[in-house]
Amino acid sequence: MSSASAAIPQPGRTKAFLRLVMIEHSVFALPFAYIASLTAMYQWDRNIHWGRLLMVTVCMVGLRTFAMAVNRIIDREIDARNPRTAHRELVTGAMSVRHAWTGALIALAVFLGAAALLNPLCLALAPIAVIPMVVYPYGKRFTNFPQAILGLAQAMGPVGGWLAISGRWDWDAVVLGLAVGIWIGGFDLIYACQDVETDREIGVMSVPARFGIPVAIRAARVCHAIVTALFVWYAVVTGAGFFFWLGLVIVAGAFVYEHSIVRPHDLSRLNRAFFSVNGFIGIALFVCALLDLLVRGLTV
């Protein structure tokens, strides 16, 4: 096999890489990038620009794939010591570090290429978006608040989606970005609760490990209350209509349900809260936001 062909992941390696980065979890971030992009299109000329929307998709998936791959590479020794994560591909050997880096760098090149095709500002700011993606996995080694770094990383999605269309900075997008960042940081507080004992044993830092599960759960509730307020702020500043407000009611109800099934002394339904409820929140708000924009005059 030539060195050129060896550098290209083979079909089995590609599947392992997609499992490694949990590609299906793009559902958490993509809907909000779409909301920002479509709102910017509505404010621009009320037309959906499918080519730009495709490039936004490529950017989001490319950057998230890079971030997840780097996270897994950096954390592989920690993952090996945690029974919950010991099955991950870089721990079991299903994926080599070399091929994980190959996939990560390809994803990064795709992200930068798509950003370049959007507009000069997106390309100029693209490296800044990469920084928290790389810093985040190290966060649990030097701070009790790695979720704050994760939130910052995720907040860039909606801001980037808006910049991709408008080509300029807009504080409306920042409000939505903050909402998304605090939302994801909040539910990661919940998710980290399942690793408290292992994290304390191996020295991984987090809010649950440092302050306890009850504090982490309460902090997540505060985060999601703030998120709801930020969504309301976004609705007001963008002149949202009935369907978007309906989406906010649905989201608020989902938050209430999420926090009703996860309690400090009962984490048995944590995965339902993390995967099912949060996936539903993103999709539900996107559908409502899209309906709202179409009713208000956005042209397909």
N, C-alpha and C positions, 0 to 999 in steps of 0.2 A: 504494500500500500504506500502511495506517495505521501510526502509530508503535507502536500496541499489537501489531499483527500482526507488525511487523518485529522486535519484541523476542522473539518466540517462534521458536525454531529451526525451520526448514522441514525436510521429510523428508531432503533431501540433506545439510543441515547437521547434522541429528541423527545420521545415519550417520557423518559425518566426526567429530563429537564423540565418539561411542562408540569409533571407532578411535583418536582422540586419547588417550582415557583408558584404552584397552585394557581394556574392561569385563570381558572374559573372565578377566582375571587376578585377579578377586575370589576365585578358587578358592584362592589362597594364604592368605587371611586368614579367610574365612568358616568353614571347618571347625573352627577353634579357638574361634571365638566360639560355634559350636554346641555344642562339647564343654563349654565353660564353662556355657552356658545350660542344657543338658540335665542336667549334673551338679547344678546349683543346683536344678533342678526335682525331681530325684531326692531331694535332701536336704530339700526343702520338703514335698512331699506325694506324690512318686512318680508324678505325672501329667505328661504333655506338654501344655503350654498353647500351642496352635497360634497363637493370636492374638499372644501375646508373642513367640513365635519368629519370626513374620512381621515384627513391629516390629524385632526384632534384625536381621533380614535387611535391612530398609529402612535402618536406621541404618548398618549396616556398608557397604552399597553406596553410600549417599548420601555418607558421610564419605570413603570411598576415592575416589569419583568427584570430589568437590571437591578432594581432595589431589592427585590426578593432574593435573587440569586446571590448578590453580595452579602445580604443578611445571612443566608444559609452558609455561605463560605466562611464568613467571619465567626459565626456561632457554632461551627461544626463540633468543636470540642465540648462546648457547653451542652449541645444537643445530645452528645454521646453519654453524658452523665445524667440526663433526665429521662426517666422511663417513658414519659409521654412523647418525647421527640426522638428516642433512640432508633426509631424505624425510618427516619428520614434518609433520603438517598445518599447523601454524602457520608452518613454514618455507616450505613450498611454496605457501601461500596457499589451500589447500583449506578452511581454517577461519580466520576472522578473529579477532583478539584480542578484539574486542567480543563476538562470539558465544561464544567460549570462556569469557569472563567471565560471560555470561548463563547458560550451562550450569553453570558452577561455582557461581554463586549460587543457582540453582534446586536443585542437589544439596545445598548447605548448608542451605537452607530445609527440604528434605525430611528431612535428618538431624535438625535441631533439632525439627521437628514430630513426628517419630517418637519422639525422646527425651522430649518433653513428654507423649506418650501413654503412655509406659512408667511413669515414676514421678518424683516431684519431685527425687530425688537425681540421676537420669540427666540431667534438664534442667539442674540446677545445675552439674554437672560437664562438660556438653557443650562449653562454650567452652574449657575446659582441654584437651580432646582435640583441638581445632582448632589450638592453638598450634604443636605440633611439626610438624604437616602443612604449615604455612606457613613455619616456620623451616628445615625440611630442605633445600629447594632453595637457600637462601642458604648452607647449611652448607659446601658445597664452595668457597665464596668466602673463608671465614675460619678453617677448621679442616681439618686433615688427617684428621679422623675423622668425616666426615658420616654414615658408616654407623651410628655410635652414635646420632645423632639419628633416623635412620630406624628403628632398633631400638626406641627409646623410643616413637615414633609407633605402630609395629605392636604393641607390648606392650599398648596400651590396648584392643585388640579383645577379648581374652578377659576382661579386667577389666570392660569395659563389658557384655559378654554376661552375666556373673555378676550385676552390679549391676542389670541389667534385670529379672532374675527375683527376686533376694533383696531388693533395695532397701537393701542395707547392704554395707559394706566387709568383705571376707573375704580373708585372706592366702593361702588356697588358690588363689584366682583370680590373685593377684599372682605366685605361683610359675609358673603356666601362662603368664601374660603375659610374664614374664621369659624363659621358654623360647622363646616365639614371637618375641619381640623379638631375642634373641641369634641365633636360627635365621635370621631374615630378614637381620639385619645381617651374619651370617657368609656367606650365599650372595651378598649384594650385594658383599662383598669380592671374591669370585670373579668376579662379573659385571663389576666395574670394571676388572679386569685387561686386558680387551680394548681399553680406551681410554687406556692408559698414555702412549703416545707423543703422542697428540693432547692429552691433559690437560696434560702437561708443556709442550707448545708454546703452549697458549692460557691457561695459568695456573690450570687447574682443580685443586683440591686433593683428595687422597684417599690412603689408605694405600698402594695400589699405586704411585701417582705419586710419593709422597714416599720410600717405603722399598723399593720394588721388588716385582715379582711374587712371587718366592719367599717373601718375608716375608708378603705378603697371603695366599698359599695356606696357609702354616703357621698364620697367625692364624685363618683360616676353619676349619681342622681343630680348633684349640683351642676355638673358639666352638661347634662342633657336638659336641664331647665334653662341654662344659658343658651344652649343650642336652639331651643324653641324660641327664645326671645330674639335671637339673631335671625332666625328664619322670618319671624314677624317683621323685623326691621328691614330685611331684604324685600319682603313683599310690599312694604310701604314705599321704599325708595324707588322701586321699579314699577310702581303702579299696578301691581298684580290684581287680577280679577277673581271671580267666584271660585273657579276650579283650583287655583293655586291655594286659596284660603281653605278650600275643602281638603286639599292635600296636607296642609298644616294640621288640621284637626285629626286626620288619619295618623300623621306622624306622632302627634302628641299622645294619641291613644296607644300607639305601638310602644312608645317610651314607657307609659304607665304599665302596659302588659309586661314588657321586658323586665322592669324592676319589681314586678309582682311575683315573677317566677324564679328570680335569683335573690337569695337571701344569705346573710353572712354565714349561717349554719346549715344552709342547704344549697349546694352548688350542683345538684344532680341534673338540673335543666339548663346548665350554663351554655352548652353547645347550641341548644335551641335558641337561646337569647342571642348568642354571638352570631351564628350563621343565618338562621332562618329569619329572625326578627329584623336584624340589621340589613340583610339583603332585601327584605320586603320594604323597609323604610326608603331605601334609595330608589327602588323601582317605582313604588307608589308615588313618591313626590315627583319623580320625573314624568310619569304618565299624566299626573294632574297639571304639572307645569306646562307640558306640551299641549294638552287640551286647552289650557288657559290662553296660551299664545296663539293657537289656531283660531279660537273663538274671537280673539281680539284683532285678528287680521294677518297673522303670519301665513305666508303663502308657501305651499309645498313645492 
